[in-house]
Amino acid sequence: MDFQAACLRALLYSLATAAQLLAVQWYSATHHGIAFSEDGLTEHLQSLLLAAGVLLLATQAPKGRPYCHVARLLLGFLLASSIREQDAFLDTHVADGAWQVMVALVVIAALGDTWRHRRRFLAEFQGYADSFAFGLFAGGFLCTYVFSRLFGSERFWQAVLQDHYLRLFKTAAEEVTETFGYTLILFAVVELLLLARRLRRRRADERP
């Protein structure tokens, strides 16, 4: 990736992030009381970001494509996360605990596939781990699954706000940071596809 391409992508990612936050701000101002509920904008954004990531990874997962085994593992991870985001719907309209069974099946299938092709996966991961795509994914993972859980904890906000504590602050903090984390993960998926395309072109140029 050259400097101009890096700057362009940084600009596009920054604009996308800013637009997302402005949308959440507008929605919060116009939908009092439900902005961060199960039917709020952040929940829908999270589902949309995960669905987009799953669809993009599905295009890279077929056998023979560059980083296909890395893409399969990430696909399983995002699919499991997507199912987890629909827990309330699945518990209500399918069966209580249905999402847990579905997530377990997806995780087992993804890990099983990675184990069967572990040598190829490890060979691919060496190149992936040194890439911008992996850095973005690691940042998104930490933001969503570590930082948002701690930053959005009730105990944290009770300590910060003391007698002025309102659950809305805790919920807003958790949902917004979680959404940003999913956004970084989607950017990481895009970067993985671009990385795979560059590798495919390089291989084509090396052929006699």
Secondary structure by P-SEA (a helix, b strand, c coil): ccaaaaaaaaaaaaaaaaaaaaaaaaaaacccccccccccaaaaaaaaaaaaaaaaaaaaccccccaaaaaaaaaaaaaaaaaaaaaaaaaaccccaaaaaaaaaaaaaaaaaaaaaaaaaaaaaaaaaacaaaaaaaaaaaacccaaaaaacaaaaaaaccccccaaaaaaaaaaaaaaaaaaaaaaaaaaaaaaaaaaaaaaaacc
